[in-house]
Amino acid sequence: MQTTRHKMQKSKMANLKCVLNVILKILFCAFFVIQPSYIHPDEHFQCMEILMWIWNKNGFAVDLPWEFVEGARSFVPIVVWYLPLYSLFNNYDNTVSPTLLIKITRLYNFFIYFAILFFYIKARVFPNSAKRKRNKVLFLIITSYVTIAYQSHSFSNGIETNLLLLSLWCIDKCADKAPILSGSNCTNIGNKNILPWLCLGVLISIGVFNRITFIGFVILPLLVKLARAHNFNQILISLFTFAITSYLIILFDTKMYYKEWRQPHSTTSPIIAPLNNFLYNIDIKNLQKHGVHMRLTHLFVNIPQLLGPLILVLFSVKFLGIITIFDQYVHSNNNLSNIPQTNFIHIWWKTYSPPTWMYLNSNLEIYDTDPETERIEQNLIFDDHHSAILNLKGTDITYVYELFAEIHNKTNQNFTIILPYSVNSVLLANNKNNTYTFEKKWNDIYSLDMDHFNFQDISSFKPGMVAYNVFIL
């Protein structure tokens, strides 16, 4: 009796340890997922700008990524992937911090990845292994900094990883062989279950329309498995579902670009996103429009990102890129100048394009520089009913001051300029005759600009960003 009771107590303790272990895993992962220090500003400029534009009923102003302007990216994978969050985006308003929405989206992405990874490892990697061994592998993967940081992104790259895992499962399942017993002999035939073949065509289609690079990841395992197919009709099933899914995606994208798009189009030819992406990117002139990174970026930026928390231990700081500026803006329910007013003008220079949806403003005019002239070609309109965002990207300092003068001529309102410290001295040194007064309103040290180092100016190596309220004397 005592032995039985002892075994029951031991079993209960083991179960309790298992539950606590799972809880600790979830809390560990969730902590890193929601940390602002791992939120890259550009990651939520893509997917979340699109979701706000398509779903949100408040009509917040957004600045659509160039891929969607050029028809080089499909709407369907994003819409399908984030469909469970439709109500959240649809009912979102400016009473809630946009950072909270980012954190929810990151948690959603991470736990969907966790579920798919768990399914794949259990079904295909260790189908017959001990539970403890399988859980150990799963734990090592999901607690990896790289996994936590990048699979919680709303980038299309994260969606690509999940689609690839599901596609590999289908490919393996399609190649499974079922034994048939005939007397004392046992023979193998191809798997007659058509569901994996049906799903494979759908997944590959969505994967390709999500990112054209998906072809490179899936092609080799696909060719190997298809070469071993025992029934050509099964391959035809996948080709059929691939064709039907692709056709429906093209129809949806075409409607989005021509009927829902805010800019008029002169033609109604079908929008085939992967083809447009390929044709656009093989033209080097198009790549030059969006800039290229220095090779040192990999050494000083990408590798520290991969090291992750180790960098935090070494330097004892948190890298927060531009998200904190929006937190300050939203929490103060005002603009960066901290002066109550119905409208504002923000100039972003030599830094990431701002994720404009985070302004939570439906009366926001967004001005971008033309890639050819590096100037804003639109007519700048400043009034009491609209706020303005001027995304100057990497334009020269001469044009920055020309823009200052134009703003002053059209309005007596002060404005704010946000820039990295690496070009701070350039801005201040070109203030001829001290025409303007720059009042520092916000700054931090949690940003490293690798694109504007000047070995003749030591201050260009100073990390961080700064926001100035600009007045004319």
C-alpha positions in Angstrom: 0.0 0.0 0.0 2.8 2.4 0.9 4.6 1.6 -2.3 1.5 2.4 -4.4 1.0 5.6 -2.5 4.6 6.5 -3.0 4.4 5.9 -6.7 1.2 8.1 -7.0 2.9 10.9 -5.1 6.0 10.6 -7.3 3.8 10.6 -10.4 2.0 13.8 -9.2 5.3 15.5 -8.5 6.5 14.6 -12.0 3.3 16.0 -13.6 3.6 19.1 -11.5 7.2 19.6 -12.6 6.1 19.1 -16.2 3.4 21.8 -15.9 5.8 24.2 -14.2 8.4 23.5 -16.9 5.9 24.3 -19.6 4.8 27.5 -17.9 8.4 28.7 -17.5 9.0 28.0 -21.2 6.0 30.0 -22.2 6.9 32.9 -19.9 10.5 32.9 -21.0 9.6 33.0 -24.7 6.8 35.6 -24.1 9.2 37.9 -22.3 11.6 38.1 -25.2 8.9 38.2 -27.8 7.3 41.4 -26.3 10.5 43.2 -25.6 10.7 46.5 -27.5 14.5 45.9 -27.8 13.8 43.2 -30.4 11.3 45.1 -32.5 12.8 46.2 -35.7 11.0 49.4 -37.0 10.9 48.3 -40.6 9.3 44.9 -39.8 6.0 46.5 -38.9 6.2 49.0 -41.7 5.3 46.2 -44.2 2.7 43.8 -42.9 1.0 46.0 -40.3 0.7 49.0 -42.6 -1.1 46.7 -45.1 -3.4 45.2 -42.5 -4.3 48.7 -41.2 -5.0 49.9 -44.7 -7.2 46.9 -45.6 -9.0 46.2 -42.4 -9.1 49.1 -40.0 -12.3 51.1 -40.1 -10.8 54.3 -38.7 -8.9 55.0 -41.8 -5.5 55.7 -40.2 -3.1 57.1 -42.7 -0.5 54.6 -43.9 2.5 54.7 -46.2 2.4 51.5 -48.3 5.6 49.6 -49.0 7.1 49.9 -52.5 6.5 46.2 -53.2 2.7 46.8 -53.1 2.9 50.0 -55.0 4.8 48.1 -57.8 2.6 45.1 -57.7 5.5 43.0 -56.6 4.0 41.5 -53.5 0.7 39.6 -53.0 -2.0 40.6 -50.5 -3.3 37.1 -50.1 -0.6 35.5 -47.9 -0.8 38.4 -45.4 -4.6 38.4 -45.3 -4.8 34.6 -44.9 -2.1 34.4 -42.2 -3.5 37.2 -40.1 -7.2 36.5 -40.6 -7.6 35.3 -36.9 -6.6 38.9 -35.9 -9.1 40.5 -38.2 -11.4 41.7 -35.4 -8.4 43.1 -33.5 -7.2 45.2 -36.5 -10.8 46.1 -37.5 -11.8 47.6 -34.1 -8.4 49.0 -33.2 -8.5 52.7 -32.3 -6.2 55.4 -30.8 -7.2 54.6 -27.2 -4.7 51.8 -27.2 -1.0 52.1 -27.6 0.2 50.8 -31.0 3.1 49.1 -29.3 0.5 46.8 -27.6 -0.8 45.8 -31.0 2.7 45.0 -32.1 3.3 42.8 -29.1 0.0 40.9 -29.6 1.0 40.4 -33.3 4.5 39.1 -32.3 3.0 36.7 -29.7 0.5 35.4 -32.3 3.3 34.8 -34.8 5.5 33.0 -32.3 2.9 30.7 -31.0 1.6 29.8 -34.4 5.2 28.9 -35.3 5.5 26.9 -32.1 2.4 24.9 -32.9 3.6 24.1 -36.5 7.1 23.3 -35.3 5.7 21.0 -32.6 3.4 19.2 -35.1 6.3 18.8 -37.6 8.8 17.5 -35.1 6.3 15.1 -33.6 5.0 13.8 -36.9 8.1 13.6 -39.1 11.4 14.2 -37.2 10.8 12.0 -34.1 7.6 10.1 -34.7 8.6 7.1 -32.7 11.1 8.6 -30.3 10.7 9.0 -26.6 8.6 12.0 -25.6 11.4 13.4 -23.4 13.9 13.4 -26.3 11.4 15.1 -28.6 10.6 17.8 -26.0 14.3 18.4 -25.4 14.8 19.2 -29.1 11.7 21.4 -29.2 12.8 23.3 -26.1 16.2 24.0 -27.6 14.7 25.4 -30.7 12.0 27.6 -29.3 14.3 29.1 -26.7 16.8 30.0 -29.3 17.2 33.8 -29.5 17.3 33.7 -33.3 14.0 31.8 -33.4 12.3 34.0 -30.8 13.4 37.2 -32.5 12.8 36.4 -36.1 9.8 34.0 -36.0 7.9 36.6 -34.0 8.4 39.2 -36.7 5.5 40.2 -38.9 7.9 40.0 -41.9 6.9 37.7 -44.8 10.1 35.8 -43.9 8.4 34.3 -40.8 5.4 33.3 -42.8 7.7 31.7 -45.3 9.3 29.5 -42.6 6.0 28.2 -41.5 4.8 27.5 -45.0 8.0 25.7 -45.7 7.6 23.4 -42.7 4.1 22.5 -43.7 5.2 21.9 -47.3 8.0 19.6 -46.2 5.5 17.7 -44.1 3.3 17.3 -47.2 6.3 16.2 -49.3 7.3 13.6 -46.8 3.7 12.4 -46.4 3.3 12.1 -50.2 6.3 9.9 -50.4 5.2 7.5 -47.6 4.6 4.0 -48.7 1.8 1.7 -47.5 2.4 -2.0 -47.2 0.1 -4.5 -48.7 0.1 -8.1 -47.5 -0.3 -10.9 -50.1 0.0 -14.3 -48.5 3.5 -14.5 -47.0 4.8 -11.6 -49.1 4.7 -7.9 -48.3 4.9 -5.3 -51.0 5.0 -1.5 -50.9 2.9 0.8 -53.0 2.6 4.6 -53.0 0.5 6.4 -50.5 -3.0 6.6 -51.8 -4.0 9.4 -49.4 -4.6 12.4 -51.7 -4.9 15.0 -48.9 -1.1 15.7 -48.7 -1.0 16.1 -52.5 -4.0 18.5 -52.4 -2.4 20.5 -49.6 1.0 20.6 -51.3 -0.2 22.4 -54.3 -2.0 25.0 -52.2 0.9 25.6 -49.8 3.5 26.0 -52.6 1.3 28.5 -54.4 0.8 30.6 -51.3 4.5 30.3 -50.5 5.6 31.5 -53.9 3.1 34.4 -53.8 4.3 35.3 -50.3 8.0 35.4 -51.3 9.5 34.4 -54.6 12.5 33.0 -52.6 10.2 30.2 -51.4 11.0 28.4 -54.7 14.7 28.1 -53.8 13.9 26.4 -50.4 11.3 23.9 -51.6 12.6 22.9 -55.1 15.2 20.3 -54.1 13.1 18.3 -51.6 10.2 18.6 -54.0 12.1 17.2 -57.0 13.6 14.3 -55.0 10.2 13.2 -53.7 8.4 13.7 -57.0 11.1 11.6 -58.7 10.0 8.7 -56.4 6.3 9.2 -57.0 4.5 6.0 -57.9 1.5 7.5 -59.5 1.6 10.4 -62.0 -2.1 11.2 -61.2 -1.0 12.2 -57.7 1.4 14.8 -59.2 -1.4 16.1 -61.4 -3.5 16.6 -58.2 -0.9 19.0 -56.8 -0.5 20.7 -60.1 -4.2 21.3 -60.3 -4.5 22.7 -56.8 -1.4 24.9 -57.4 -3.0 26.3 -60.6 -6.4 26.9 -59.0 -4.9 28.6 -55.9 -2.6 30.7 -58.0 -5.5 31.7 -60.2 -7.6 32.8 -57.2 -4.7 34.7 -55.7 -4.2 36.6 -59.0 -7.8 37.5 -59.1 -7.8 38.8 -55.6 -4.6 40.8 -56.1 -5.9 42.3 -59.3 -9.0 43.4 -57.6 -7.0 44.9 -54.8 -4.7 46.8 -57.1 -7.3 48.1 -59.5 -10.5 48.4 -57.6 -9.4 49.1 -54.0 -6.2 51.0 -54.8 -6.2 54.7 -54.0 -4.4 55.6 -57.2 -6.0 55.3 -60.6 -4.6 52.8 -63.1 -4.9 53.0 -66.9 -4.9 49.2 -67.5 -6.5 46.2 -66.0 -3.9 43.5 -66.9 -3.6 40.7 -64.3 -1.3 41.3 -61.3 1.1 38.3 -61.0 3.1 39.3 -57.9 6.0 36.8 -58.2 6.6 37.6 -61.8 6.5 41.4 -61.1 8.9 40.9 -58.2 11.3 39.0 -60.4 11.2 41.5 -63.3 11.5 44.4 -60.9 14.5 43.0 -59.0 16.6 42.0 -62.0 16.8 45.6 -63.0 19.7 47.1 -61.1 18.2 50.6 -61.5 15.3 49.6 -59.4 17.5 48.2 -56.6 19.4 51.5 -56.6 16.2 53.3 -55.7 15.9 51.5 -52.4 19.6 51.7 -51.4 22.1 49.0 -50.4 23.7 48.2 -47.1 27.4 48.6 -46.3 29.1 45.2 -46.0 30.2 46.2 -42.5 26.5 46.1 -41.6 26.8 42.3 -41.4 29.6 42.5 -39.0 28.4 45.3 -36.7 24.6 44.9 -37.0 23.6 41.4 -38.2 26.0 39.4 -36.1 25.1 41.3 -32.9 21.5 40.6 -33.7 22.3 36.9 -33.9 24.2 37.1 -30.6 21.2 38.7 -29.1 21.1 38.7 -25.2 24.9 38.3 -25.1 25.2 41.8 -26.5 23.0 43.0 -23.7 25.2 41.4 -21.1 28.4 42.8 -22.7 27.2 46.4 -23.0 24.4 46.5 -20.4 22.0 48.4 -22.7 18.8 47.7 -24.6 18.7 48.7 -28.2 15.3 50.1 -28.8 16.1 51.1 -33.3 12.8 54.1 -33.5 9.7 52.4 -31.7 10.2 54.4 -28.5 9.6 57.7 -30.3 6.1 56.5 -31.1 5.5 55.3 -27.5 6.3 58.8 -26.3 4.1 60.3 -28.9 1.0 58.1 -28.2 1.3 58.2 -24.4 1.5 62.0 -24.3 -1.4 62.0 -26.7 0.4 64.8 -28.5 3.2 65.4 -30.9 6.9 65.3 -30.2 7.1 69.0 -29.4 4.8 68.5 -26.4 2.9 71.6 -27.5 -0.9 71.1 -27.6 -2.1 71.6 -31.2 -4.4 70.0 -33.6 -1.8 69.3 -36.3 1.9 68.8 -36.5 4.7 68.4 -39.1 7.3 65.7 -38.6 10.4 65.4 -40.8 12.3 62.1 -40.9 15.8 62.3 -42.3 18.6 59.8 -42.8 16.7 57.0 -40.9 14.1 54.3 -41.4 10.9 55.3 -43.0 8.5 55.8 -40.1 5.7 53.2 -39.6 3.1 55.9 -40.1 0.2 53.7 -38.9 1.6 54.1 -35.4 0.6 57.8 -35.5 -3.0 56.6 -35.3 -4.1 59.6 -37.3 -6.7 59.5 -40.1 -5.9 63.1 -41.1 -2.2 62.5 -41.9 -0.6 63.6 -45.2 2.4 61.5 -46.1 5.1 62.9 -48.4 7.9 60.7 -49.8 10.9 61.8 -51.9 11.0 60.7 -55.5 13.7 58.0 -56.1 15.0 59.8 -59.1 15.3 63.3 -57.9 15.4 62.7 -54.2 13.0 65.5 -53.8 9.4 65.7 -52.7 7.6 66.3 -56.0 4.1 66.7 -54.5 2.6 70.0 -53.6 3.1 70.4 -49.9 -0.2 71.4 -48.2 -0.2 72.5 -44.6 -3.5 73.5 -42.9 -5.3 73.3 -39.6 -7.0 70.1 -40.4 -4.1 67.8 -41.4 -0.8 66.7 -40.0 2.1 66.0 -42.2 4.9 63.4 -42.3 7.8 64.2 -44.6 10.0 61.2 -45.3 13.2 62.6 -46.7 15.1 59.3 -46.6 18.7 60.0 -47.6 18.3 63.4 -49.4 21.1 65.9 -49.1 21.3 68.6 -46.5 20.8 71.4 -49.0 17.3 70.2 -49.7 16.5 69.8 -46.0 17.0 73.5 -45.5 15.1 74.3 -48.7 12.3 72.4 -47.2 12.6 74.3 -44.0 12.2 77.5 -45.9 9.2 76.2 -47.8 7.4 75.1 -44.6 8.1 78.5 -43.1 6.7 80.3 -46.2 3.5 78.2 -46.1 2.9 78.1 -42.3 4.0 79.9 -39.2 3.9 76.6 -37.3 7.0 75.1 -35.8 7.9 71.6 -36.8 10.0 68.6 -35.7 12.9 66.8 -37.4 14.0 63.3 -36.4 17.4 62.1 -37.3 20.3 59.8 -36.2 23.1 61.4 -34.2 25.5 60.4 -37.0 24.3 63.3 -39.1 23.5 65.7 -36.2 26.6 67.8 -36.8 25.8 68.1 -40.5 22.3 69.5 -39.7 23.6 72.0 -37.2 26.6 73.1 -39.2 24.5 74.1 -42.2 22.3 76.5 -40.3 23.5 79.5 -42.1 23.3 82.8 -40.2 21.7 80.9 -37.4 18.4 81.3 -39.2 16.8 78.4 -37.2 16.8 77.5 -33.5 16.9 73.8 -32.7 15.4 72.8 -29.4 16.1 69.2 -28.4 12.9 67.5 -27.4 13.9 63.8 -27.4 17.0 61.7 -27.7 18.3 58.3 -26.9 21.5 56.2 -27.5 19.8 53.0 -28.6 20.4 53.2 -32.3 23.4 52.6 -34.5 23.5 54.2 -37.9 26.1 52.4 -40.1 25.4 54.4 -43.3 26.8 57.8 -42.5 30.1 57.4 -40.8 32.5 60.3 -41.5 36.1 59.6 -40.4 36.8 63.4 -40.4 34.0 63.9 -37.9 34.2 61.8 -34.7 30.6 62.8 -33.7 29.3 60.7 -36.6 30.1 57.6 -34.7 27.9 58.6 -31.8 25.0 56.1 -31.5 21.4 57.2 -30.9 18.6 59.4 -32.4 17.5 62.9 -31.7 14.3 64.9 -32.3 14.5 68.7 -32.6 11.7 71.2 -32.4 12.6 73.8 -35.1 11.9 77.5 -34.8 12.8 80.4 -37.1 14.3 83.4 -35.5 
